[in-house]
Amino acid sequence: MDYNIEEEEAFRDRIATVNEDGKRIWIFSKKPKGKFYNKRKLVSYFLLAFLFAAPHIKLGGHQLLLFNVLEPKFILFGKVFWPQDMFLFAVTLIVSVVFVILFTIIYGRIFCGWVCPQTIFMEMLFRRIEYLIEGDWTYQKKLDSMPWNREKISKRVIKHIIFWIISFLIANTFLAYIIGSDQLINIQTDPVGKHLGGLISIAVFTTVFYGVFARLREQVCTTICPYGRLQGVLLDPNSMAVAYDHHRGETRAKFKKGEDRKEAGKGDCIDCMQCVYVCPTGIDIRNGTQLECINCTACIDACDTIMDSVGQEKGLIRFVSENGIINRTKFEWTKRVKAYTALLVGMMIVLLFLLATRKDFETRIVRQRGTTFQMTDDGRVSNIFEINLINKTQMNYSVKLKIGSGEGEIETVVKKMILKKEGALKERFIVKLPLNEIDNGKKILHIQILGNGKEIDVVKTKFLGPSL
């Protein structure tokens, strides 16, 4: 039979979950099992436990993680970040984008299969509940094709009720990350009319999550999430990915006991289709790298099980680069991989340094707009300043101002300046300097800000006076 490249590559004309008429093909994936799946379960259950617990853990009086875009106020591991810290979030965003790009170039799309919340919720929670209620993939297909009888109705109703309850829990957790767990508890326990907006938000989020995991499913990965399509321009022949060793596997042929496959001109692939049946996005990994592949490794486990049962070497499907398959080499720490990895580590170190050295106080001192210097009755020069002081800590402070050196004097408009915890202070004050301390119409001042008697910040500002 002549080789037809158009027929061979026809699978790339459409995604695996859509037929020639443009209608969706519902995926009934076989329940996976194997060493990689067991490792994924450990990773997934740890991340799920952290996700649900983190909003309710307190560290230093703060929620462990909070992303309140309404105030705005962000908390990372007990440390509060305010709008004044937005440069840190800009740096974090840049580092994250570069990290994703470089990580994908080297290690492929492993994030999607092992860490992505969509995959973890779908494969380790919702799909496992589906297996428990409806059975494995063959039973699910049978149930789907049967008429609406008592068995089908009861199983579908139970399944979707549980799906809705889990979606409700996810929605509450999601909201706890936005408005805070304490505020969420108030919404849940107070009368309905007192937090109507919050309850509507919970209902909307619940509906969205339910729709994603009950109906959209793998469509999120293949058509909504941009990362799947982005990987097409990020991967190269040296990128690691879940891949089928076509040199070893072809030509495919059914297994015959006692047959020497090499002498018969057959490859190791016995065309059992287990790698296809177990795939949560419905692709055939033997066709090569595809945007639907999330590197979940389910096909590796399925193939290794079959290879072991027929006495063939495992690893027909494995983590490997395209060049690794061609050159028969394993993963190597090449100069390119080392350079990218070093760059990733370096960026993370810089980001962690910026986060660790972030100041607890933000102070801005400027001369009051529209004013100039004035001469006092005792021959000194005065300027009016305005202080804007932000407290990012959990302590209240009694604030006093002091000139770092010289014979100057500071008079505050109010007798006592109080800086509240996680609050801001905005006040005016007057600085008076002897005329002889002013050089050529100006002097650079270092003003100490004292909180509860201890220095919390020092700000440099310019004092104006007459030019002599």
C-alpha positions as CSV (number, residue, x, y, z in Angstrom):
1,M,0.0,0.0,0.0
2,D,1.4,3.4,-1.0
3,Y,2.1,5.9,1.8
4,N,-0.3,8.8,1.7
5,I,1.0,11.8,3.8
6,E,-2.4,13.5,3.7
7,E,-4.2,10.4,5.2
8,E,-1.3,9.9,7.7
9,E,-1.6,13.5,9.0
10,A,-5.4,13.8,8.7
11,F,-5.8,13.6,12.5
12,R,-4.2,17.1,12.7
13,D,-7.1,18.6,10.8
14,R,-9.4,18.6,13.9
15,I,-9.1,18.0,17.6
16,A,-9.8,14.5,18.8
17,T,-13.1,15.4,20.6
18,V,-14.8,16.8,17.4
19,N,-16.0,14.6,14.5
20,E,-16.1,15.5,10.8
21,D,-19.5,17.2,11.2
22,G,-18.2,19.5,14.0
23,K,-20.1,17.7,16.7
24,R,-18.4,16.9,20.0
25,I,-17.2,13.3,20.7
26,W,-17.8,12.6,24.4
27,I,-14.7,11.0,26.0
28,F,-15.1,7.9,28.1
29,S,-11.6,7.3,29.3
30,K,-10.5,4.0,30.9
31,K,-9.5,4.2,34.5
32,P,-5.7,4.5,34.6
33,K,-3.4,2.6,36.9
34,G,0.3,2.2,37.3
35,K,3.3,3.8,39.0
36,F,3.0,7.2,37.3
37,Y,-0.7,7.4,38.2
38,N,0.2,6.5,41.9
39,K,2.7,9.3,41.9
40,R,0.2,11.7,40.4
41,K,-2.3,10.8,43.1
42,L,0.2,11.7,45.8
43,V,1.0,15.1,44.2
44,S,-2.7,15.8,43.5
45,Y,-4.0,15.0,47.0
46,F,-1.3,17.1,48.6
47,L,-2.1,20.1,46.3
48,L,-5.9,19.6,46.9
49,A,-5.3,19.5,50.7
50,F,-3.2,22.7,50.5
51,L,-5.8,24.4,48.2
52,F,-8.7,23.8,50.6
53,A,-6.7,24.4,53.8
54,A,-4.7,27.5,52.9
55,P,-7.4,30.1,53.2
56,H,-8.2,28.9,56.7
57,I,-4.6,28.9,58.0
58,K,-3.4,31.9,59.9
59,L,0.2,33.1,59.9
60,G,1.2,36.2,61.9
61,G,-2.5,37.1,62.3
62,H,-3.0,36.9,58.5
63,Q,-4.6,34.5,56.2
64,L,-1.9,32.3,54.6
65,L,-2.9,33.3,51.1
66,L,-5.2,36.1,49.9
67,F,-5.7,37.7,46.5
68,N,-8.2,40.4,47.3
69,V,-8.5,42.4,44.1
70,L,-11.4,44.5,45.5
71,E,-9.5,46.4,48.1
72,P,-6.8,45.6,46.7
73,K,-4.8,43.6,49.2
74,F,-2.6,40.5,48.7
75,I,-1.2,38.2,51.3
76,L,1.5,35.6,50.5
77,F,2.4,33.3,53.3
78,G,1.3,35.8,55.9
79,K,3.0,38.8,54.4
80,V,0.8,41.7,53.3
81,F,1.2,43.4,49.9
82,W,-0.5,46.7,49.1
83,P,-0.9,48.7,45.8
84,Q,2.4,50.3,46.6
85,D,4.0,46.9,46.1
86,M,2.6,46.5,42.6
87,F,6.1,46.5,41.1
88,L,6.7,43.2,42.9
89,F,3.6,41.7,41.2
90,A,4.8,43.1,37.9
91,V,8.2,41.4,38.4
92,T,6.4,38.2,39.6
93,L,4.2,38.2,36.4
94,I,7.3,38.6,34.2
95,V,9.2,35.9,36.0
96,S,6.1,33.6,35.8
97,V,5.8,34.1,32.0
98,V,9.5,33.5,31.3
99,F,9.4,30.6,33.7
100,V,6.5,28.9,31.8
101,I,8.2,29.5,28.5
102,L,11.6,28.2,29.5
103,F,10.2,25.3,31.5
104,T,8.0,24.2,28.6
105,I,11.0,24.5,26.2
106,I,13.0,22.1,28.3
107,Y,10.5,19.9,30.2
108,G,7.4,20.0,27.9
109,R,3.8,20.3,29.2
110,I,4.2,18.3,32.4
111,F,2.6,21.2,34.4
112,C,-0.7,20.5,32.7
113,G,-0.8,16.8,33.6
114,W,0.6,17.0,37.2
115,V,0.0,20.4,38.7
116,C,-2.8,22.3,36.8
117,P,-5.9,22.6,39.0
118,Q,-8.2,21.8,36.1
119,T,-6.5,18.5,35.6
120,I,-6.3,17.6,39.3
121,F,-10.0,18.4,39.9
122,M,-11.1,16.6,36.7
123,E,-9.0,13.5,36.9
124,M,-8.4,13.0,40.6
125,L,-11.8,14.1,41.9
126,F,-14.7,14.3,39.5
127,R,-13.6,11.4,37.2
128,R,-12.9,9.1,40.1
129,I,-16.4,9.8,41.5
130,E,-17.7,9.0,38.1
131,Y,-15.8,5.7,38.1
132,L,-17.2,4.9,41.5
133,I,-20.9,5.6,40.5
134,E,-21.0,4.6,36.9
135,G,-18.1,2.1,36.6
136,D,-15.2,2.0,34.2
137,W,-15.3,3.3,30.7
138,T,-17.1,0.4,29.1
139,Y,-19.9,0.6,31.7
140,Q,-20.1,4.3,31.2
141,K,-20.6,3.9,27.5
142,K,-23.2,1.3,28.0
143,L,-25.0,3.5,30.5
144,D,-24.9,6.4,28.1
145,S,-26.4,4.4,25.2
146,M,-29.2,2.8,27.3
147,P,-32.7,4.5,27.5
148,W,-33.6,6.6,30.5
149,N,-34.6,3.8,32.9
150,R,-34.5,3.7,36.7
151,E,-30.8,2.7,36.8
152,K,-29.6,5.5,34.5
153,I,-31.7,8.2,36.1
154,S,-30.6,7.3,39.6
155,K,-26.9,7.1,38.8
156,R,-26.9,10.3,36.8
157,V,-28.9,12.2,39.5
158,I,-26.6,11.0,42.3
159,K,-23.5,11.8,40.2
160,H,-24.6,15.4,39.3
161,I,-25.7,16.1,42.9
162,I,-22.3,15.2,44.1
163,F,-20.7,17.2,41.3
164,W,-22.8,20.2,42.4
165,I,-21.8,19.8,46.0
166,I,-18.1,19.6,45.2
167,S,-18.5,22.6,42.9
168,F,-20.1,24.5,45.8
169,L,-17.1,23.7,48.0
170,I,-14.7,24.8,45.3
171,A,-16.6,28.0,44.8
172,N,-16.5,28.8,48.5
173,T,-12.8,28.1,48.6
174,F,-12.2,30.2,45.5
175,L,-14.1,33.1,47.2
176,A,-12.1,32.6,50.4
177,Y,-9.0,33.4,48.4
178,I,-10.6,36.7,47.1
179,I,-12.5,38.2,50.1
180,G,-10.9,36.3,53.0
181,S,-12.1,33.3,55.0
182,D,-13.5,35.4,57.8
183,Q,-15.6,37.4,55.5
184,L,-16.8,34.2,53.8
185,I,-17.9,32.8,57.1
186,N,-19.9,35.9,57.8
187,I,-21.6,35.5,54.4
188,Q,-22.4,31.8,55.2
189,T,-23.7,32.5,58.8
190,D,-25.4,35.9,58.6
191,P,-29.0,36.4,57.4
192,V,-29.4,36.1,53.6
193,G,-30.3,39.7,53.0
194,K,-27.2,41.0,54.7
195,H,-24.8,39.5,52.1
196,L,-26.9,39.1,49.0
197,G,-24.0,40.0,46.7
198,G,-21.7,37.4,48.3
199,L,-24.3,34.7,48.0
200,I,-24.9,35.5,44.4
201,S,-21.2,35.3,43.8
202,I,-21.1,31.8,45.4
203,A,-24.0,30.7,43.2
204,V,-22.3,32.0,40.1
205,F,-19.0,30.4,40.9
206,T,-20.6,27.1,41.7
207,T,-22.5,27.1,38.4
208,V,-19.3,27.9,36.5
209,F,-17.3,25.2,38.2
210,Y,-20.1,22.7,37.8
211,G,-20.3,23.5,34.0
212,V,-16.5,23.1,33.6
213,F,-16.2,19.7,35.3
214,A,-19.6,18.2,34.4
215,R,-19.8,19.4,30.7
216,L,-16.7,21.2,29.3
217,R,-14.1,18.9,30.8
218,E,-11.2,18.4,28.4
219,Q,-12.5,21.2,26.2
220,V,-11.0,23.6,28.7
221,C,-7.5,22.2,27.8
222,T,-8.0,22.0,24.1
223,T,-10.0,25.1,23.2
224,I,-10.1,27.5,26.1
225,C,-6.7,27.4,27.8
226,P,-4.1,29.3,25.7
227,Y,-1.2,27.2,27.1
228,G,-2.1,24.2,25.0
229,R,-1.8,26.2,21.8
230,L,1.2,28.1,23.1
231,Q,3.2,24.9,23.5
232,G,3.1,24.4,19.7
233,V,5.5,27.3,19.3
234,L,7.5,26.5,22.4
235,L,8.4,22.8,21.9
236,D,11.4,21.8,19.8
237,P,13.0,18.5,19.0
238,N,15.0,18.6,22.2
239,S,11.9,19.3,24.5
240,M,10.9,16.4,26.8
241,A,7.4,15.1,26.3
242,V,5.3,12.0,26.6
243,A,6.0,10.4,23.3
244,Y,5.7,7.1,21.4
245,D,8.9,5.5,20.2
246,H,7.9,5.0,16.6
247,H,11.3,3.5,15.6
248,R,10.8,0.7,18.1
249,G,7.0,0.4,17.8
250,E,6.5,0.3,14.1
251,T,5.3,-1.7,12.2
252,R,2.3,-2.3,14.4
253,A,0.8,-5.8,14.5
254,K,-1.3,-7.9,16.8
255,F,0.4,-10.1,19.4
256,K,1.0,-13.8,18.6
257,K,2.3,-16.0,21.3
258,G,5.7,-17.5,20.6
259,E,6.3,-15.3,17.5
260,D,9.7,-13.6,17.0
261,R,8.4,-10.1,16.0
262,K,11.8,-8.9,14.7
263,E,12.1,-11.8,12.3
264,A,8.5,-11.2,11.2
265,G,9.3,-7.5,10.5
266,K,7.0,-6.3,13.3
267,G,7.5,-3.6,15.8
268,D,6.9,-3.8,19.6
269,C,3.5,-2.1,19.4
270,I,0.8,-4.8,19.4
271,D,-1.9,-2.3,18.5
272,C,-3.9,-3.0,21.6
273,M,-5.3,0.6,21.7
274,Q,-4.9,0.8,25.5
275,C,-3.0,4.1,25.2
276,V,-6.0,5.5,23.4
277,Y,-8.6,4.1,25.7
278,V,-7.0,5.6,28.8
279,C,-6.3,9.1,27.3
280,P,-8.5,11.7,29.0
281,T,-8.4,13.9,25.9
282,G,-9.1,11.1,23.4
283,I,-5.9,11.3,21.3
284,D,-3.7,8.5,19.9
285,I,-0.2,9.3,21.2
286,R,1.2,7.2,18.5
287,N,0.4,10.0,16.0
288,G,3.1,12.2,17.6
289,T,3.0,15.3,19.7
290,Q,-0.4,16.9,19.7
291,L,-1.8,20.0,21.4
292,E,-4.5,17.9,23.2
293,C,-1.8,16.0,25.1
294,I,-1.4,17.2,28.7
295,N,1.5,14.8,29.6
296,C,-0.6,13.1,32.2
297,T,1.4,9.9,31.7
298,A,-1.7,7.6,31.7
299,C,-0.7,6.2,28.3
300,I,2.8,5.3,29.7
301,D,1.3,3.3,32.5
302,A,-1.1,1.5,30.1
303,C,1.6,0.7,27.6
304,D,4.1,-0.5,30.3
305,T,1.4,-2.8,31.7
306,I,0.8,-4.4,28.2
307,M,4.6,-4.6,27.4
308,D,5.2,-6.3,30.7
309,S,2.3,-8.8,30.1
310,V,3.6,-9.8,26.6
311,G,7.3,-10.0,27.7
312,Q,8.4,-6.9,25.9
313,E,10.7,-4.1,27.2
314,K,8.8,-1.2,28.9
315,G,9.2,2.3,27.7
316,L,7.6,2.1,24.3
317,I,5.8,5.3,25.4
318,R,7.9,7.4,27.8
319,F,9.2,10.8,28.7
320,V,11.6,11.5,25.9
321,S,12.5,14.2,23.3
322,E,12.1,13.8,19.6
323,N,15.8,13.7,19.1
324,G,16.1,11.2,22.0
325,I,13.9,8.8,20.0
326,I,15.9,9.3,16.8
327,N,19.3,9.1,18.4
328,R,18.3,6.5,21.0
329,T,19.6,8.7,23.9
330,K,18.1,9.4,27.3
331,F,17.6,12.8,28.9
332,E,20.9,14.7,29.1
333,W,21.9,17.9,30.9
334,T,23.1,19.6,27.8
335,K,24.5,23.1,27.9
336,R,21.2,24.5,26.7
337,V,19.3,22.7,29.5
338,K,21.8,23.8,32.1
339,A,21.7,27.4,30.9
340,Y,17.9,27.6,30.9
341,T,17.7,25.9,34.3
342,A,20.3,28.3,35.7
343,L,18.3,31.3,34.3
344,L,15.1,30.0,35.9
345,V,16.8,29.5,39.3
346,G,18.4,32.9,39.0
347,M,15.1,34.6,38.3
348,M,13.5,32.8,41.3
349,I,16.3,33.9,43.6
350,V,15.9,37.5,42.5
351,L,12.2,37.4,43.0
352,L,12.6,35.8,46.5
353,F,15.1,38.5,47.4
354,L,12.8,41.3,46.4
355,L,10.0,39.7,48.4
356,A,12.2,39.1,51.5
357,T,13.6,42.7,51.5
358,R,10.3,44.4,51.0
359,K,9.9,47.3,53.4
360,D,7.1,47.2,56.1
361,F,6.6,51.0,55.7
362,E,6.3,53.2,52.7
363,T,7.0,56.9,53.3
364,R,6.7,59.9,51.0
365,I,7.6,63.4,52.2
366,V,7.1,66.3,49.8
367,R,6.8,70.1,50.2
368,Q,3.1,71.2,50.3
369,R,2.0,72.1,46.8
370,G,1.8,75.8,46.1
371,T,4.0,76.9,49.1
372,T,7.5,78.4,49.3
373,F,9.8,79.1,52.1
374,Q,8.9,81.7,54.8
375,M,11.0,83.7,57.3
376,T,10.1,83.4,60.9
377,D,10.3,86.2,63.5
378,D,13.5,84.7,65.0
379,G,15.3,84.8,61.7
380,R,14.9,81.2,60.8
381,V,13.5,79.7,57.5
382,S,10.5,77.5,57.4
383,N,9.0,75.0,54.9
384,I,5.7,73.2,55.0
385,F,5.8,69.5,54.2
386,E,3.3,66.7,53.9
387,I,4.0,63.1,55.0
388,N,2.2,60.1,53.5
389,L,3.1,57.0,55.6
390,I,1.7,53.5,55.0
391,N,1.9,50.8,57.6
392,K,2.0,47.2,56.3
393,T,2.3,45.6,59.7
394,Q,-0.2,44.4,62.3
395,M,1.0,47.0,64.9
396,N,-0.2,50.5,65.8
397,Y,2.5,53.2,66.0
398,S,2.8,56.6,67.7
399,V,4.7,58.5,65.1
400,K,7.3,61.3,65.7
401,L,9.5,63.1,63.2
402,K,13.1,64.1,63.8
403,I,15.8,65.8,61.6
404,G,18.8,63.5,61.3
405,S,21.4,66.2,61.9
406,G,21.7,69.9,62.4
407,E,19.9,72.5,64.4
408,G,16.5,72.2,62.7
409,E,13.2,71.9,64.4
410,I,10.0,70.1,63.4
411,E,6.5,71.2,64.4
412,T,3.5,68.9,63.6
413,V,0.1,70.3,62.9
414,V,-1.5,67.7,65.2
415,K,-0.2,67.0,68.7
416,K,-0.1,63.2,68.3
417,M,0.2,61.3,65.1
418,I,-1.1,57.7,65.2
419,L,-0.4,55.2,62.5
420,K,-2.9,52.3,62.7
421,K,-2.1,48.8,61.7
422,E,-2.4,48.2,58.0
423,G,-3.4,51.8,57.7
424,A,-2.1,55.1,56.3
425,L,-1.2,58.4,57.8
426,K,-1.4,61.7,56.0
427,E,-0.4,64.9,57.9
428,R,1.4,68.2,57.5
429,F,4.4,69.4,59.4
430,I,6.7,72.5,59.5
431,V,10.5,72.3,59.3
432,K,12.4,75.4,60.6
433,L,16.2,75.8,60.0
434,P,18.7,78.5,60.9
435,L,19.5,80.6,57.9
436,N,23.2,79.7,58.1
437,E,22.5,76.0,57.4
438,I,21.1,76.8,53.9
439,D,23.6,76.7,51.1
440,N,22.8,78.4,47.8
441,G,19.0,78.4,48.5
442,K,18.6,74.7,49.4
443,K,19.5,72.0,51.9
444,I,19.1,68.2,51.7
445,L,17.4,66.9,54.8
446,H,17.3,63.4,56.2
447,I,14.1,63.1,58.2
448,Q,13.8,60.2,60.7
449,I,10.4,58.6,61.2
450,L,10.1,57.2,64.7
451,G,7.4,54.6,65.5
452,N,6.9,53.9,69.2
453,G,10.3,55.5,69.9
454,K,12.2,53.3,67.3
455,E,13.3,54.4,63.8
456,I,11.1,52.8,61.2
457,D,12.2,54.8,58.1
458,V,14.5,57.6,56.9
459,V,13.4,59.9,54.0
460,K,15.6,62.3,52.1
461,T,13.9,65.6,51.0
462,K,14.8,69.0,49.8
463,F,14.5,72.2,51.9
464,L,14.3,75.5,50.1
465,G,15.5,78.9,51.4
466,P,16.8,82.3,50.2
467,S,19.8,82.3,47.9
468,L,22.5,84.4,49.6
